[in-house]
Amino acid sequence: MAFIRKKQQEQQLQLYSKERFSLLLLNLEEYYFEQHTANHVQCNGSQEERKIRGSLKICSKSVIFEPDAISQPIIKIPLRDCIKIGKHGENGANQHFAKAKSGGISLIFSQVYFIKEHNIVAPYKIERGKMEYVFELDVSGKVEDVVETLLQLHRASCLDKLGDQTAMITAILQSRLARTSFDKNRFQSVSEKLHMECKAEMVTPLVTNPGHVCITDTNLYFQPLNGYPKPVVQITLQDVRRIYKRRHGLMPLGLEVFCTEDNLCSDIYLKFYESQDRDDLYFYIATYLEHHVAEHTAESYMLQWQRGHLSNYQYLLHLNNLADRSCNDLSQYPVFPWVISDYYSSELDLSNPATFRDLSKPVGALNKERLERLLIRYEEMPEPKFMYGSHYSSPGYVLFYLVRIAPEYMLCLQNGRFDNADRMFNSIAETWKNCLDGATDFKELIPEFYGDDVSFLVNSLKLDLGKRQGGQMVDDVELPLWASSPEDFLQKSKEALESNYVSEHLHEWIDLIFGYKQKGSDAVGAHNVFHPLTYEGGVDLNSIEDPDEKVAMLTQILEFGQTPKQLFVTPHPRRITPKFKSLSQTSSYNAPIVDSPVSPGEESFEDLTEESKTLAWNNITKLQLHEQYKIHKEAVTGIAVSCNGSSVFTTSQDSTLKMFSKESKMLQRSISFSNMALSSCLLLPGDATVISSSWDNNVYFYSIAFGRRQDTLMGHDDAVSKICWHNDRLYSASWDSTVKVWSGVPAEMPGTKKHQFDLLAELEHEVSVDTISLNAASTLLVSGTKEGTVNIWDLATATLLHQIPCHSGTVCDAAFSPDSRHVLSTGADGCLNVIDVQTGMLISSLTSDEPQRYSSQAGDEDICKHTIISFGCLVNVTYPSFMMTE
């Protein structure tokens, strides 16, 4: 569970510093600058003084004193509430502090907060009225500098405009960063080579911590300006497994580094002041990782999910990660769907569709009556219009769910207070009902609802979260009747998420949150329109000149919540569920794929990085020309090689079939069946017969032994473009928009009665078919059309499985990979495309400068290792010759 893991990491850092203080005691967008060992001098009204030992923290908007004794509360004095700041004793000291050292700092203020008394997490206690506190620094020589800093920060806090306050504090921060640099003595080794150093902030939920980033040839370092929570955070580059560029406040300034494969919780999240610094650091780490870590894309994860290699939970985690969702950024916390709609039955029936929420609709559209009211308001609203006044994921919603394990975060977000007891996360059923009926409640869930840690449902910290109107105290979350315990609730929630119903409909919810229904007219049609500020690109903060407007907008962005980065712009395909597979068992289509899936750890084509794919394509250019023969007057259209590799048969648009001897390197035969071009050729098993297809609508059978035409099949109404043969079946493609499957054996001896070919199936297309190919088992057929569409057919049922428009011109050729998992198609548009057979998805494409026609390995196994016979792929498509390359 993301947040719980993150909180555990922070607690470990807290143990390092042994402090009760945390950055969560600061206001939002506040910085912690420095600390000083000091005494808080108290007076009981007489001349007696009491000194409390502790640490004085200087922050951009407040002064915080943390006593060493945990029985004493932490003191927080907002600078905006200070009336006077100075050295104690200047301009007359208060009589109660007559014995205090002159090296003390005096703060006169009107309001103070008391926090964590006896180290108990509870709402802050506030004391109002004019009062004075004196703090004695151990190093008295620093008093003047601290007072000067406090006066400067006090002036910033008292500026009328929020934008001016932010600008002045930012200037102070940048000045401090400019006066310091990374301490090179912190390097793990004296032999480390520095590659880059820049300023940045380490991001944790609700707070950021400024400092210096440094990267060497072996390590990534972050040194906080204030030394909190530890002097240096160090990550060994060898341990890094993933690195992502992030949006932070809708700006391209974030970078998140992971040392684990699947954990959503990162090891460090950095926010840079300049996007170029972010990009430079990313480039260096990515270059280091290039040969160690595989890059994954949304498409590759989608294919793994469709095939069942990823669970629904794992897939949603990956999508959240790719869409800039991070447990370090509560405005972009991972979002998960409500999937169950029945929270009142005593038994949870996962076989009943009524048990589940409609995943094709956003939460705001689940209640028809509420949606109608929202749409009326939407129609009457001026531009920019939005349907929902709140988001489905925001810091407030995240902490609503997690208040029992992260109370300090809730107190930070809500200025030291918990929410009203009746508005707390009291009951699963009540929360779901409010999401259905509430006028402004459209929230989804978080990953914790489908994890293993029940702590967010149980008040194990014994927090005083208030008393409800009915008199009952807020304690553990009330569970549905069908859940016997928090553990049982999570287990059944996980079962629901992985159920057949959710697996069959999860793609609909993905379309709303990460896909094509997130924006534009499709979002309007799906009733899925939120405030423009929540979308990436919804506002350009750099173009806003008014500092007040800019700060207000940034605050709204961070607090309101943000829509995930859009990952898909076309409808997301549904999952291939076990139910779907069983229905398809009568078809041999699934046999080579479903029965022999790739193991999760095995690298498949779609898991390769783009760089690896490019490298694989570029290997074609390493082929060396071995021999080249010009034996045709016009373009070569087909090549067939005998099993022993001794003879090569070619067809051409010059209407001839030719036989070439590889051994003697001489043309042996030239045959013409008509005055029309021949489009392809193949050798029947045994190498006794060559079959050629022709633009004259016929297929010709030629006997090599007798040197004459053996048979003719007249089966099409237009040119025959390509033929295939397997197990006494002929497959013919034609410009008459059909692919036909024939059964029959041609005559064995010339002059005998011609065999009558039987038509077994006809695969109809909308346009001319230019090429076909079979998979190794001849259970699937791929066809390519004149208009650039690749079609994948199940031959057992003669049904179309996928239709993929992936070329802008004619599909010149297509072929299956040996394992039948992929199809490679080449086209007149110069593209070489790789298609996933099971999902029909285009997973890779490479564009070349010239049209691509065909490539084929020649001969038996030994010859195939050394010889590739090709035309039109490495040379111009009209080149009337064939080549042998090694």
N, C-alpha and C positions, 0 to 999 in steps of 0.2 A: 504494500500500500504506500503510495507515493509520499503523502504528507507525513505519515507516521515515520517512515524511514528518514525523511528530511529532518524531522524534529529530533530523532535519535542522534543524527549526526551533529546537530547544533548542541544537544545536551553533552555530547562528548567534548566538544570544544569548550563548553561552559566548565566542565570538569578541569580542563587544562588551565583555565584562568581562575578557577575557584571564586567566582563572583556571582552575586545575585543579580547584578546589573546585566541588562541585555539591551540591544538596540531597539527592542520593542517598547522600551520605556520612552523612546523619543516620539515626537509627532511624525506624521507622514511627511516625507520629503525633508526631514531634518537630518543634520550630520553631527556626528560625534567627533570633536577635534582633538582633545587632549585631556589628560588626567593628572592630578597632583595629590600626593599623600598629605592629609590635613586633619585638623581637629575641628569639630563643630563645637563652638563655645556656647554653652547654655547658662542662663542665669535664672534662679528660682524666685526672683523678686527681692532677695537680699543681696548682700555683697558677695555671697558664695557663688562660685562658678563651677560648672561641670563640663568636662571635655569629653566628647565622644569621638573616638578614633575612627578614621575612615578614608574614603577617597573622593575627591572633588572632581566631577566630570564637567568639562566645558563643552557645551553643545551649541549648535547654531541658533537655537531658539529657546534654550533653557539652561539652567544650572542644576546639576543633579549631585546629591551627596549620598554615598553609599556607606553606611556605618559597617564596621567590621563585625559587630555583634548582630546576629540575625534577629534578635529580639527587638531591635530598633528598626523603625520603618525607613525605607529609602525616601529621601526628600527631593522633590522636584519643584523648582521655582521657575515659572515661565518668565522670560526676559521682558515680554511685553507688559507684565504686571509689576515690573520693578519701578520704584519711584526714584531711588537713588542708589548708585553703585560707586564705591570708592574704597580707599585705604582706611582701615579702622583708625579713628582718632583725628582724621582730617576734619576741619571746620567744627570741632567740638564732638566729643564722643558721648554716647549714651551713658548715663550714670550707672546703668546696670552692668556695663562692660568695662568698668574703670580699671580692672586688673588685667584686662586682655592685652596681649602683646600689640605693639604698634605695627607689627608685621602682618596683621590680620586683614581680611577683606570683609567689608561691611556691605550687606544687601538689605535695603529697605524696600518692602514690596507690599502688595495688597492681597495676594492669593498664593497658597502653597498646597501641593499635593503630597499625601503620605501613602507610600506604596509598599506592599509586601512586608507588613509588620509580622514578626515571628515567621517570616518567609512563607506566609500564606498568600496564595493568589486569590485576590478578591477585588471588587471595585475600589477605585482610588477614593481615599478620604480627602475631603477638601476643607481647608480652613481659610476663612476670609477675614479681612480687617488689616489695618496697617500694623506691620511688625518688622523687626530687624533681626537678621541672623548674621553671626560673625564666624568666619572660617579662618583658622590659622594654618598657613602652609608650613610644611617642614622645612622647605627651602625658602627662607624669607626673601632672598634676593629675586625671586620670581614674582613677587607680589605685584610690582608695577606693571610687568608685562601682562600678567593675567587681568589686572584691572583694565588696562588699555584694550585688551581683546574683548572683555565683557562690555565695555562702553561702546566699542565699535559694533558688536553684535546687537547691543541694545538699541542703538540708533537704527539699525536695519529693521529690527522687530517693530519699531514704533512708526515706520513709514506708513503713510496713509494707503498707498496702493500696494496690493499684493505683488504685482509684477515688479515694482521697484524693490520690495523686500527681497524677492527671489534673486534679482539681478545683483544686489549688493552682497548677499550671502555667497552667491556663485563666484563673484570676484574675489571675496576673501578666501574661499576654498581654493580657487585656481592659483592664487598668490602663494598659499601654503604648499601646494603641490609643486609649483615652480621652484620653490626654495629648497626642495628636497629631491632625492633620487633614490633608486633602489640600492640597498646596501649589498654590495658585491661580496661581502664577507659571509653572506647567507648562502652562497653557492654550496652545493653538496660536495663539489670537487674543485680543486684549484686548476684543473685542466679544462674545465668547462669553457666553451666559447660563447660569448654573448652575441646574439643575433638581432635582438630588438628589445627596446624598452619604451614604454609609453604610459600615459595616465589612464586610469579606468576606475570603475566602481564594481565591487563584488556584490551581486544581487542575491538577497535571501527574501523570503516572503515578507512583504510590506516595507522592507528597509533596504537601503544600499549603503555600502561602506567604501569611501574613496581611498585610493592608494596607487601604487605603481605596479605595473605588469612587466615582467621580464621573462624572455625566453632564450634558452641556450640550446646547444646541440643535443642536450639530454633531458632538460627539465623545463617545466613551465612554473613560474613563481608569481605569487601576488603578495605584496607587502602593504598591509593596511597603514594608512597615514597615522592612525591612532594606536597601532599595535594590538588592536582588539579583533577577534578573541584570542589570536596568537600572533607572534611577531611576523611569521611568514607562512603562507599556504603553498605547499610544494606538490607538484604532480609530475611523476616520471613519464616522459613521452612514450616510453615503451609500454606503459600500462594503459594508455589511451586506446579506447575501442571505437568511439564515435565522437564526432564533433559537428555542431550545427550552428549556422547563422540564425539569429533570432531577431524578431521585432521586439522593441521595448518601448512602450508608449507609442505604438504605431510607427516608430522610427527604426531604421535598419542599423541598430547600434549594438545588438546583443550577440553573445557567443557563449555556447554551452558545451561543456566538455564532459564526456562520460568515460569511466574506466570499466564499465560493465556492458554486456551485450543487450540485455532485455530490461534492466531496471529503468524505470521512468525518472528516478531520482539521480540527478547529475552530481559530479564531484565538484564542479565550480561553474558558476554562471557569471559572466563578466559583461558589464555595460561600458562601452567606450564613449568618449566625448566626440570622436571623429570616426566616421564610417570607414575612412581609409585605414586607420589603425586597426579596426576590427578585421577588415579584409586582408590586410598584410599578415596579421597573426594567424588568421584562418588558413591562408595560403601556405604559410610555413609549416603549420601542424599537418595540414592535409597532404603536403608534399612528403613529409616524414612518414605519414601513415599509408601512403599510396600502395606500397608493396606488402602491407601487413593487414589491412582491414578492408573488407568488402563494403562497398557503398550500396545501400538499398534505397529503392524508390517506392513511391506509392503504388506504382504499377506492379512491381515485383512482389510486394507484400500482398497486393490484391490477388495475384495469381496463386500464391501460396495459400491464402485464405480460401479461395474458391475450391482448391483441390483438397482442402481439409488438413493441410500441414500447419495451419495456425488456427487456434480457437478464436471465437468471436471476441473474447476478452483481449487476447494477445493482439489481434488485428486492430481493435479500437485503440489500444495503447500505442501501437506503431503510428496509426493515423494521427493521433493527438500529437505525438512527438514531431512528426513531419509538418504538422500545421502550426508549429510554434507554441504549442501548449506545454507548459512547464510547471512543476510543483514549486519552483522558485518564484513564480510570478502569479499571484492570486487573481490578477485580472485576466490571465490566460491559463487558468488551471485546467487540467484535463477534464473533458466533459463526456459523460456516459448517459445513455438513455434510460428513462423509466421503461421497463418492459412489462411489468405486471400491473394489471388494473384491478385485481381482486384482492382487497386487503381486509375483507370482512368474513369470508367463508372459514369454516373450521378446517377444511382440507383444501390444499392447493392442487388443482387438476391441470397439469401441464399439457394434457392431451386435448383440452378444450380451448378453441381459439378465443372464446369470450374471456378467458383468463388474462389475455394479453392486451396491451395498449396498441392502438393503431399507429404503427411506426411510419406510415406514409404522411402523417400530419405533425406539425410542430405542436408543442404543448398548448400554445395559445389557441389552436384551432380544434382541440379535442372536444370542447364544449360548444355545440352549435349556437346556442342562444348568446353566449358571451361573444363568440366570433361575430355574430350579426351586429352586435352593438359596436364592436371594435371596427368593423368595416364601414359602418355609418360615419363614425368619427374620422376614419381614414379618408373617405371620399370628400368630407368637408374640410379637411386639413389643407393648408397651403403647402407649397413645395418648400423644403424637401419633406415628403410624406413618409410616415412609418406607422405600422400597425400596432406595435407593442411599445409601451412606455418604459419597460424594463427588459433586461436581457435574460437569457436562459442560463448564463454563467457569469458570476461577478464575485469579487472578494467577499461581499456580504453573504452571498449564498453559500460559498465554500465554507466560511466560518460558521454559518448557521448550522451546517451539518457537523462540523468538527469542534464545536465549542467545548465539548467535554474533554478532549485531548489537547486542545490548543487555546485555553482560556486567555492566555496573555496576548495572543494575536487578536482575539475579539476585543479585548480591552484597548489595545493599540488602535484598532480601526475605529472604535466608538468612544474615543476620548476618555478612557478609564471606566466605562460602564458596560455592563451586560445589557442585552436587549430586554424589553418587557417580558416578564415570565410567560405570559400567554402567547407571545410571538416567538418563543424559543422552539427548538426542535424537540417537541414533546412526544409526538406519536407519528408512526409511519403512515397510518391511515389518514390522520388529520392533515398531514403535509400533502399527501396525494390529493385529498379532497380540495384543499385550498388551491393547489395547482390547477385543478379542473374548474373551480368556481370563482377564485379570487380575481378581482378586477385588475390587479397589477402583478400577479404571481405566475410566472411562466417558466420557472426553473426546472432544469434537468437534474440528473444525478452526477456523482463523482465516482472515481474508480473504487473507492473504499467500500461501496455497496456490493461489490462483486469480488472482494478480497477475502483474506483469512483473519484479519485482526478485528476483533469485536470492540476494541476499546473506545471507539467513537460512539458506540451505542450505550456505554455503561459509564456511570458517574463514579469511576474508581478513585478519582482525586477528592471525592466528597466536597465538591464545590457547592457554595451557596449561590445557586442560580435564581433564587427568588421563589415567591409563592404565587400560585395562580389564583384567579378570581374565586374558584371553588374551594380554596383553602389548602389544596395539596401542594407540596413542595415539588419543584422541578428536580427530578432525579434521573433514573435510567429512562431511555426511550421506550415508549410503549410499543410493543410488537404486534403484528397481526395475530389472529387466533390460530392460524395454521402454523405458526412458528413457536416451538416449545422453548426455545432459548435463543439468545443472540447468535450463537454458533449455528443453530438450526436455520435461523433466518438467512444468514449469509450463504449457507450451503444451498438452500432452496432458491435463493436469488441467483446464485451461480448456475444452478441447473436450468433455471428459466432463461438466463442469458444464452446458454448453449443449446437450448431446445430447438427442435425442428422448426417450430413456428418462427422463432426469432431468426434462425439461420436463413429461412426462406424470405424474410422481410427486412432484415437488417440493412440491405442495400438501399432501401427506401429512406431510412433515417440518415444514412450516410449522404445521400443526395441532398438532404436538407442542410446538414451541418457542415460537410466538407465538399459537397459536390455542386452540380450545375443548378440546383434549386436554391443556392445560397444567395445569388444575386440576380438582378435583371428581371425580365418579364416572367421567367420561370419561377422566381421567388414570389412575385406578385400573385401568380396563378396558384402557388402552393400556400398562400397566406403566411409567408415566411419573411416579412420585411421588418427590420429593426432600425433603430436610429442610425443615420449615416455615419456618425462618429465611431460606431463600433466596427466598421469595415476597414480593411486594409485599403489605403488610398482614399479613404473618405474625407481626409483633411490633410493639407500640407502644412505642418506646424512651422516649417521654415519660412513660409510665405506670410505668416502673421507678424506684423510689425508691432502691434500694441502689446506690450509685455503683460498687462493685466489680462487681456483676452487670451493670450497664449497660455499663461499659467492656469487660468480657469478651464480652458479647453483640455489641457493635459490632465488636470485633476479629474475632470469629468470622464475622460477616456480611461484613466486608471481605476476609478471607482465604479463606473457604470458596467464595465466588462467589455470584452472584445470578441468579435466573431473570428473563428479560426481562419487561418489562411486557406484559400480555396485550393483543393488538391485535384479535383476532377471537373472537367467542363462538359462532359457527356454523361448520359445516364450510366450509373454504376451497375455492372452485371450482377445477377443474383448468384448466390452460392450454389455449388453443385452438392446438394444434400444427399445423405444416404437414401432417402426416399426417391430422389430423382435418379440415382444410380440404379436402384433396383428396377425401376420402370424401364431402364435402358438396357437391362441385361440381355434381352432378346437381340439386341443389336451388338454386333461385334465391334462397334465403334469404341466402346469403353474398354475393351479387353486389354489393349496394350498400354493403356494409361492408368486406369483405375486399379487394375489387378497388380500392377507393378509400379507403385508410386515411387518417386524419388525420395530417399530418406531426407529428413529435415537438415542433416548436416552436409548433404551432398550439394555441391555447387552446380546450379543449372544456368542455362543461357541468360534467363531474365534476372539472375542474381548478380551478374557481372557488372562491374562499373562501366560507365560510358567509355572511359579510357581503354579498358580491356576489350570492349567490343570494337572500338576503332582499331586497336592493335590487331585484333583477329581479322578484320576486314583487310587491313593493310598488308597482311601476310600474302595476299593474292599477288601483290606487286613483286614479291620476291621470286615468283616463278620465272624460270629461265627458258627462253626459246630454244628448243632442241632441233626441230625440223619444221619446214614449211613447204607446202606443195600447192601450186595453183593448177587445179584440174577442171574447174568449172568456169563458165563464161559469166555467170551471174551469181547472186548470193547463195551460199550454202544454207540449206534449211534443215538438214537432218544428218546425223552420224550414227552408225552402228558398227561395233567391233566384234569380231569373232571371239569365241571363248579362249582360243589359244593365242589371240593377239596378232595373228599373222595377216589378217585381212581387215581392211577398213572400207565400209560401204557408206556412200554419201549421196544425198539428194540435193537438188538445187532448183532455183527458179528458172534455170535454163531448160527445164523439163527432163533432165537426165538423171538416171541412177548409175553410179559409177562404183567400181570395185578396184581398190588400190592395194597392192601387196606391200606390207611393211618390211618384209625381208628383202625383196628385190628392188623396192622403192620404185616400182613401175606401175602404171595404170594397166589393169588386166581386162576390164570390161567397161562398156558404156552402153546403157540401155535406155530407150525412149518408149514410153507407153502411149503418149499423146503429145499434142503440141502445147499442153497446159503445164504450168509449173507443178513440180512435186514438192510437197510441204513437209514430209517427215518420213523416216524409215525405221525399221527394227528387224532384228533377226529372231526367227522362231527357235525354240530349243532344238539343239542338234545341229544348228548352223547350216541347215539344208535349204531353208527358204527365207527370202527377204520380202518383207511387206512394205509397200510404199503407199502413202496417201497423196491425192492429187487435187488440184483446184478444179478438175473436171467432174467433181462430185463422187469419184470412184476411189476404191482401195484395190491395189494390185498386189498379187502374190507371184513372186518370181522364184523359180527353181534354180539354185546355183549349180546343181549337178547336171541338169539338162539344158541350162542356159536359155530358158524360155519362160514366157509368162504362163503361170500355172492356173490362175483363177482371178476372177474380178468380182468384187462386191460393189453393187450399185445401191447404196442405202441412204443417200442424203440428197437434199434438194439444192444444195449449194456446196461450195468448196469444202473439202475435208482438210482440216487444219492440223490435226495431230492424232496419232494412234498409239495405243498401248496393248499389251498382250499378257495374259496370265491364266494358267490352267485351262487352256482351250477356250478362253473367252477373249474376244476382241472388243476393245473400247475405242470408239471413234468420236472425235469432236468435229463440229462443222460450223461454218458461217450461217447455217440455217437455224442457229440458236439452240441446237440440241447436242447432247452427248448420248450416244447409243451404245448399249451393251449387247453383244452378239455371242451366240453359242454355236460352235461348229468347227469341224476340222477340214481344211482344204484337201483337195484330191491328192492322193499319194503319188500317182503316176500321171504323166502328161497324157492327154487324150481320153482319160476316163471321164465318167460323168461328173460334172461339177456338183460340189456339195451345196445344199440349200442352207444358208445361214439363218438361224432362228433369232429373232429380236427378243431379248429377255427384259430389257428395261429401256426407258427413254427419260433422260434427265433434261427437263425443259428449262431454258434460260430466257431472259428478256431480250438479249442482244447476241451478236455473233460470239462464238466461243473460239478462242485462238490457241489454247493449249490445255492439256490435261496431264495428270500424272497420278500414279497409284502409290500407296504406302507399301511397305515390305510385305505385309500380310494380305494385300489386296482387299482389305476391308473398308478402306477409305479412298476417296478420289477427290483430287483438287482440280478445279477448272479455273481458267482465267479468261476474261472477256475483253472485247474491243474497247469497252468504256472504262476499264481499269478495275473491275471488281474481281476479287478472288472468292471462290465458292468452295466450301468443304462439304462433301456428300458422304452419307452412310450408305454403302453399297448393299448391305443386308436388307435394308428397308427402302432403298432408293429415295431417301429423304434428305433434304437440305439441312445441314447442321448450322452452318455459319455463312454469312454473306458479308464480306469485308471490302468496302470501297477504299482501296489503299494506293491506287496509282491514278495519275491524272491522264494517262494515255493507255494504249494497249498493253495488256499483260503478255509479255513475250514468252515467259516460261515460269513454271512453278514445280516444286519438288518437296517431298517429305524428308525430314531427318530420319536417320536409321531407326530411332526409337519411336517414331510417329508422333512425337510431342510437338514438333514445330514444322512449319511450312516456310520455305524460302521462295519468294516470288521476285522476278525481275521484270522490268518494264521499259517501254519506249521513253518514259519520262526520266530514265537514268537512275531510278531508285532500285535498291535491293532491300526488300523488306523481310522481316522475320515475324511470323504469326504464331501465337500459341493455339494449338489445335483444340484443346479442351474448352477453352473460353472464347476462342475466336478473336482474341485481342492482339492488336499490332504492338509488339514489344520492342522492336528495334527497326531503324531505317537508316540507310546510308545512301547519299546521293552522289553519283559520279558525273563526270563531264559528258559522257556519251551514253546513248541508249544501250541497255543490257539485253542480251538475247538468250544465252544458253551456256552451260558448262556441264561436262559429263566425264566421269572417270571411265577409262577404257580397259577392256580385256579382263583377264582373270586376276586372282588376288595378287600374284607377283607383279604383273604388269601394272596393275592399278597403283602400286606403291611408287612407280617411277614415271608413269605417263598420264598426262591429262590431255585429252583431245577436246578442243573447244573452237567455237567461232562466235564472233560478235560480242564476246564478253571482254576480251582484252584488246580487240581491234574493232575497227568500224564495222557496223552491222552489214554493210553492203559489200564487204570484202569477199571476193569469190574464191576463197581458199580455206583450207583447214590447217591447223598448226598442231604440232606435238611439242609439249613443254615439259620440262623437268623441274 
